[in-house]
Amino acid sequence: MYHDEIGFDAMTLTSPLDSDPEARAADGLEQGLSTRLLGLVLASDLFAARTCSPRQWQEGLPLAACWPGATLRASGERLDQDDLDAFLGCLLLAWRSQTRGSARFSLRDLARLIRPKARRFDARRLERSLWRLAATRIDIEDAAGSYALQVRLLNTLLCDRAAGLCALDVSPRMLAAFDDAQRIERLLAARAPLGSDGFTRWLAAFLSHGPAALRLDFAALRRLSGLTRQPMAAFRIRAVAALQDFLDLGSLAAIESAGPDRLIVSRPVARGEEPACLLLS
């Protein structure tokens, strides 16, 4: 595979605000908001790759995300990959519901949707995850102060503990970001066999987002996954091993070196998809 190195170096994660300099900030934000919110969930440390313990409430915690020119902060208990599984399950149930965006389900059904082959089921643990999702608030503001945005993952949550039933409303903006129920199904299916390895599960979500080819910088990958406390040497070994596993499974088509601490990874291109490349640095 041939790559134009100059072209890659010129490509950056640009803001949707750059698309029309005459547009107001809020108008520009609307143009790419769904893509930005999808990246906020799948390509940031909002749902960290590490297990968060103990769970402590944090107000205004800075987030690492591919959202240039903006400050992102989260309030609530730290979220991890188990919480992302729960959120993806809620999104899928909300898509399947007759009343789109709202879902009523049993905790057992949600658990089976997330991990169909799991033998054990902890209702209280799954319920606590739902309450963390409902309590999370993300505040976003651009550097110039031109716009401010507040995002929630779930708008309402009701749990009947005696019956083991829940009812919830997913944020309409988040539902619009995940605009394809089949995308959610494929992501849940890809993550289910990965067990408790938070980074591998995070990486599966990250690779499902964005173009077919990614030029990855290990430092950026470590920052976005929330594993900044892990020494770079250990993280590099861990990342390469995980990517190789995805290559062996067929989830990736190729892995190529792009210089010190950089790789170009490409996944199979879907029918009608442009094989674009994106620089992550």
C-alpha positions as CSV (number, residue, x, y, z in Angstrom):
1,M,0.0,0.0,0.0
2,Y,1.4,3.4,-1.0
3,H,1.1,6.4,1.3
4,D,1.8,10.0,0.5
5,E,3.7,11.0,3.6
6,I,3.3,14.7,2.9
7,G,-0.4,14.3,2.5
8,F,-0.6,12.4,5.8
9,D,1.4,15.1,7.7
10,A,-0.9,17.7,6.3
11,M,-4.1,16.0,7.5
12,T,-5.3,17.0,11.0
13,L,-8.4,16.5,13.0
14,T,-10.0,19.8,11.9
15,S,-13.0,21.4,13.6
16,P,-16.3,21.6,11.8
17,L,-16.1,25.3,12.6
18,D,-13.4,25.6,9.9
19,S,-15.7,24.5,7.1
20,D,-17.4,27.9,6.7
21,P,-15.6,30.9,8.2
22,E,-18.6,33.1,7.5
23,A,-20.9,30.8,9.6
24,R,-21.7,31.5,13.2
25,A,-20.0,29.1,15.7
26,A,-23.2,27.4,16.7
27,D,-24.1,26.9,13.0
28,G,-20.7,25.3,12.3
29,L,-21.0,23.1,15.3
30,E,-24.3,21.8,14.1
31,Q,-22.8,20.7,10.8
32,G,-20.6,18.1,12.5
33,L,-22.1,17.6,15.9
34,S,-23.2,14.0,15.4
35,T,-19.7,12.9,14.3
36,R,-18.1,14.8,17.2
37,L,-20.4,13.2,19.8
38,L,-19.7,9.8,18.3
39,G,-16.0,10.4,18.7
40,L,-16.6,11.7,22.3
41,V,-18.0,8.2,23.2
42,L,-15.7,6.0,21.1
43,A,-12.4,8.0,20.7
44,S,-11.8,9.7,24.1
45,D,-11.2,8.8,27.7
46,L,-14.8,9.5,28.7
47,F,-15.1,5.7,29.0
48,A,-11.6,5.0,30.1
49,A,-9.7,1.9,29.2
50,R,-8.7,1.3,32.8
51,T,-11.0,0.0,35.6
52,C,-12.1,2.9,37.8
53,S,-11.9,2.0,41.4
54,P,-12.8,3.4,43.8
55,R,-15.7,5.3,42.2
56,Q,-15.4,8.9,43.2
57,W,-17.6,11.8,42.1
58,Q,-15.5,14.3,40.2
59,E,-16.7,17.8,39.0
60,G,-15.3,19.2,35.8
61,L,-12.7,16.5,35.1
62,P,-10.8,17.4,31.8
63,L,-11.4,14.9,29.0
64,A,-8.9,13.9,26.2
65,A,-10.8,13.8,22.9
66,C,-10.4,14.5,19.2
67,W,-12.2,17.9,19.4
68,P,-9.7,20.6,18.5
69,G,-10.1,24.1,19.8
70,A,-12.4,23.1,22.6
71,T,-12.3,22.3,26.3
72,L,-14.2,19.2,27.4
73,R,-15.0,18.4,31.1
74,A,-17.0,15.7,32.6
75,S,-18.9,15.6,35.9
76,G,-20.0,12.5,37.7
77,E,-18.4,9.2,38.6
78,R,-15.6,8.0,36.3
79,L,-16.9,5.7,33.5
80,D,-15.1,2.7,32.2
81,Q,-15.6,0.0,29.5
82,D,-18.3,-1.8,31.5
83,D,-20.2,1.4,31.5
84,L,-19.7,1.7,27.7
85,D,-21.2,-1.8,27.2
86,A,-24.2,-0.7,29.2
87,F,-24.6,2.5,27.2
88,L,-24.3,0.7,23.9
89,G,-26.9,-1.8,25.1
90,C,-29.2,1.1,26.1
91,L,-28.7,2.7,22.7
92,L,-29.6,-0.5,20.9
93,L,-32.7,-1.0,22.9
94,A,-33.7,2.6,22.3
95,W,-33.3,2.1,18.6
96,R,-35.4,-1.1,18.6
97,S,-38.2,0.4,20.7
98,Q,-41.5,1.5,19.1
99,T,-41.0,4.8,20.8
100,R,-37.6,5.7,19.4
101,G,-35.2,7.0,22.0
102,S,-37.1,5.4,25.0
103,A,-36.7,1.9,26.2
104,R,-38.3,-0.4,28.8
105,F,-36.4,-3.6,29.6
106,S,-35.3,-6.0,32.3
107,L,-31.7,-5.8,33.6
108,R,-31.3,-9.5,32.7
109,D,-32.2,-8.8,29.0
110,L,-29.7,-5.9,28.9
111,A,-27.0,-8.2,30.3
112,R,-27.7,-10.8,27.7
113,L,-27.6,-8.2,25.0
114,I,-24.2,-7.1,26.1
115,R,-22.6,-10.5,26.7
116,P,-24.9,-13.3,25.3
117,K,-22.7,-16.1,26.5
118,A,-22.0,-14.8,30.0
119,R,-22.9,-17.3,32.7
120,R,-23.3,-14.9,35.6
121,F,-25.4,-11.8,36.0
122,D,-25.1,-9.1,38.6
123,A,-28.2,-7.0,38.5
124,R,-27.0,-4.4,41.1
125,R,-23.7,-3.9,39.3
126,L,-25.5,-3.3,36.0
127,E,-28.0,-0.9,37.7
128,R,-25.2,1.1,39.2
129,S,-23.7,1.5,35.8
130,L,-27.0,2.9,34.5
131,W,-27.1,5.4,37.3
132,R,-23.6,6.5,36.5
133,L,-24.6,7.1,32.9
134,A,-27.6,9.1,33.9
135,A,-25.6,11.3,36.3
136,T,-22.8,12.1,33.8
137,R,-22.7,15.6,32.4
138,I,-20.2,16.8,29.7
139,D,-19.5,20.5,29.3
140,I,-17.9,21.7,26.1
141,E,-16.6,25.2,25.3
142,D,-14.5,26.4,22.5
143,A,-11.3,28.4,23.2
144,A,-12.8,31.7,22.0
145,G,-15.8,31.3,24.1
146,S,-18.0,31.4,21.0
147,Y,-20.1,28.5,22.0
148,A,-20.9,26.3,25.0
149,L,-22.5,22.9,24.9
150,Q,-23.8,20.6,27.6
151,V,-24.3,16.9,26.8
152,R,-25.9,14.1,28.8
153,L,-25.9,10.4,27.9
154,L,-29.3,9.6,29.4
155,N,-32.1,12.1,30.0
156,T,-34.2,10.0,32.4
157,L,-33.8,6.7,34.2
158,L,-36.4,4.7,36.2
159,C,-35.5,1.5,38.0
160,D,-38.0,-0.9,39.6
161,R,-35.6,-2.9,41.8
162,A,-38.3,-5.3,43.0
163,A,-39.2,-6.3,39.4
164,G,-35.7,-5.9,37.9
165,L,-37.1,-3.5,35.3
166,C,-35.8,-0.2,33.9
167,A,-37.2,2.5,31.7
168,L,-35.0,5.3,30.3
169,D,-34.8,8.0,27.6
170,V,-31.5,8.3,25.7
171,S,-30.3,11.8,24.8
172,P,-31.7,12.5,21.3
173,R,-28.3,14.0,20.3
174,M,-26.5,10.8,21.3
175,L,-29.1,8.7,19.5
176,A,-28.5,10.7,16.3
177,A,-24.8,10.2,16.7
178,F,-25.3,6.4,16.7
179,D,-27.4,6.6,13.6
180,D,-27.3,2.9,12.7
181,A,-28.6,0.1,14.9
182,Q,-26.5,-2.4,13.0
183,R,-23.3,-0.4,13.8
184,I,-24.1,-0.8,17.5
185,E,-24.9,-4.5,17.1
186,R,-21.6,-5.1,15.3
187,L,-19.6,-3.2,18.0
188,L,-21.3,-5.1,20.8
189,A,-20.6,-8.4,19.0
190,A,-16.9,-7.5,18.5
191,R,-16.4,-6.5,22.1
192,A,-18.3,-9.4,23.8
193,P,-15.5,-12.0,23.3
194,L,-12.7,-9.7,24.6
195,G,-13.4,-10.4,28.2
196,S,-12.3,-7.9,30.9
197,D,-9.3,-6.3,29.0
198,G,-10.4,-2.7,29.1
199,F,-7.8,-1.5,26.6
200,T,-8.6,-4.1,24.0
201,R,-12.3,-3.3,24.3
202,W,-11.6,0.4,24.1
203,L,-9.5,-0.1,21.0
204,A,-12.2,-2.1,19.3
205,A,-14.6,0.8,19.8
206,F,-11.9,3.3,18.7
207,L,-11.1,1.4,15.5
208,S,-14.8,1.2,14.6
209,H,-15.0,5.0,14.5
210,G,-13.6,7.2,11.7
211,P,-12.1,6.4,8.3
212,A,-10.7,3.1,7.1
213,A,-7.1,4.1,7.6
214,L,-5.6,5.7,10.7
215,R,-2.1,6.9,11.3
216,L,-1.7,6.4,15.0
217,D,0.7,8.1,17.3
218,F,1.3,5.9,20.5
219,A,1.4,9.0,22.8
220,A,-1.9,10.2,21.4
221,L,-3.4,6.7,21.7
222,R,-2.3,6.4,25.3
223,R,-3.8,9.9,26.1
224,L,-7.1,9.1,24.5
225,S,-7.5,5.7,26.2
226,G,-6.9,7.2,29.6
227,L,-3.8,5.1,30.3
228,T,-1.4,8.0,30.9
229,R,-0.1,6.4,34.1
230,Q,1.2,3.4,32.2
231,P,4.9,3.8,31.1
232,M,5.2,4.4,27.4
233,A,7.4,1.3,26.8
234,A,4.8,-1.0,28.4
235,F,1.9,0.8,26.6
236,R,3.7,0.4,23.3
237,I,4.0,-3.3,23.7
238,R,0.4,-3.6,24.9
239,A,-0.9,-1.6,21.9
240,V,1.1,-3.5,19.3
241,A,0.0,-6.8,20.7
242,A,-3.7,-5.7,20.7
243,L,-3.5,-4.4,17.1
244,Q,-1.8,-7.7,16.0
245,D,-4.7,-9.6,17.6
246,F,-7.2,-7.6,15.6
247,L,-5.1,-8.2,12.5
248,D,-5.2,-12.0,13.1
249,L,-8.9,-11.8,13.6
250,G,-9.5,-10.0,10.4
251,S,-10.8,-6.8,12.0
252,L,-7.7,-5.0,10.5
253,A,-6.4,-5.4,7.0
254,A,-2.9,-4.1,7.5
255,I,-0.5,-2.6,10.0
256,E,2.5,-0.6,8.7
257,S,5.3,1.4,10.3
258,A,5.1,5.2,9.8
259,G,8.2,6.2,11.8
260,P,9.2,6.2,15.5
261,D,6.1,5.4,17.6
262,R,3.7,5.7,14.7
263,L,1.7,3.1,12.8
264,I,-0.7,3.2,9.9
265,V,-3.5,0.7,10.5
266,S,-6.2,0.0,8.0
267,R,-9.4,-2.0,8.3
268,P,-11.4,-3.6,5.4
269,V,-13.2,-0.9,3.5
270,A,-17.0,-1.3,3.4
271,R,-18.9,-1.1,0.1
272,G,-19.2,2.5,-1.0
273,E,-16.8,3.8,1.6
274,E,-14.0,6.2,0.7
275,P,-10.6,4.8,1.9
276,A,-9.6,8.0,3.6
277,C,-6.8,8.4,6.1
278,L,-6.8,10.4,9.3
279,L,-3.8,11.5,11.3
280,L,-4.1,11.0,15.1
281,S,-1.4,12.9,16.9
